[in-house]
Amino acid sequence: MSGKIGLLLTILVAFFFNTSAQIDTTQGCLTCHASLVRQEVVHDALKRGCDKCHTPNGQQHPQKGVSGFTMAKEIPALCYKCHDENNTGRVVHSPVMKGNCLACHTPHSSPESFLLKKNPTGEVCAQCHTLESARKRFKHDPVAKGECAKCHEPHTSEFDRLLIKEPPALCLKCHKAQAEEIKMENVHPPFANNCLNCHNQHSSTEEKLLDLSPQNLCLYCHDDMQKKIDKATIVHGAINDKRSCINCHSPHASHEKKFLIKDTKSLCLSCHDRTYTGGTHKVANIAQILTKSKNIHGAIEKVGCIGCHDPHASTNPSLLNKPFPSGSYAVAAKENFALCFSCHKSDLIEKQNSTATGFRNGDKNLHFVHINGEKGRSCIICHNPHGSNNDHLINDKAPFGSWEMPLRYQSIENGGSCQPGCHGERKYERTVAIPAAAPNAPVKK
């Protein structure tokens, strides 16, 4: 009966290999060793006959405890009869260097490609590589799937850590969006140099496999910004958000300067399209103001929001670049209104009579009238710093504590008028007729 079973197995194997030569070379072996070829992937050498690797040594076979065959050659020389040595690169995998092919491969059959001993590939690697770094919450997709060979050569490589290519070329094989980004006009140097400057290749406690949280990662290099934030009294809310710097900057590349994800004005208005309220502080809906206003502040038109505001942090209220009163009144000193005087002449508050301003009655400087002494009025009582439907960015209403007083400003060709709650209607004309001097009147000197 046992002979019939052996013959049956031989026929099945012959059918599987589909060659008559294989019947002769495997008939006796597979009577006992059929289990060696039951896996999906069968070693090609075995298909051509067991004697390609095993040769009789003169001992009777089979007999318990005695091997009747020896290897045709020692491993790895035996493997190199058919396979290229594949160990000539600059970096050689330790098992390959030691000639230990069977550390990773099984010699007969396997359910895995390349006759690997385990599935997925990562389990084979894990026999030697513990990969503690791959046990964190966020895993690189090839690591999660055990596809180590997506990035590493199993035998030999010209690159450190047996990488298939050096980053960023290796990473850009899969990350197509970033492959397009690296072609952009402005490329972040760490990205151009090596993705691993910011990302962990295996796993991380941070999303996107970042080495640190976005803010800490950026400030690790941009320590000048860290010093600025530490000294500031106000930090932009976008920086303290979970995404931090990447709310506004691309970490890889951009067509905009400073790696901004949009042009400055569009970027700011993508968030400042609503009203923000925190405690007693309120930030108006700037996008709405600009959309509805006929007249826009020239600083916004020319350089965008950063003409007046620091996008990161500041010691001034509202993230202003330079000092400006936080309340309705301040001492009328140039340094207290430094922001406005970045563009406007300080004569507005320093000279009682001046033609440096259009807000004058003759040469009487009406800005000086409003902003002088210990209780100079803030510019924003009358002017909107962003936009207005009135000429000269005049507000419709002036804030006064919890009240809002209508200004009722009227513009005329040579001046204007207003009638707020703080005084009756007042008019001004830039060119005022001067009465002729009486005959023989003394000339003033």
Secondary structure, 3 states (H helix, E strand, C coil): CHHHHHHHHHHHHHHHHCCHHHHHHHHHHHHHHHHHHCCCEECHHHHCCHHHCEEECCCCCCECCECCEEECCCCCCCHHHCCCCCCCCCEECHHHHCCCHHHCECCCEECCHHHECCCCHHHHHCCCCCCHHHCCCEECHHHHCCCHHHCECCCEECCHHHECCCCCHHHHCCCHHHHHHCCCCEECHHHHHCHHHCECCCEECCHHHECCCHHHHHHHHCHHHHHHHHHCCEECHHHHCCCHHHHCECCCEECCHHHECCCHHHHHHCCCCCCEEECCEEECCHHHHHHHCCEECHHHHHHCHHHCECCCEECCHHHECCCCCCCCEECCCHHHHCCHHHCCCCHHHHCCECCCCCCEECCEEHHHHHCCHHHEECHHHCECCCEECCHHHECCEEEECCEEEECCCEEECCEEEECCCCCCCEEEECCCCCCCCCCCCCCCC
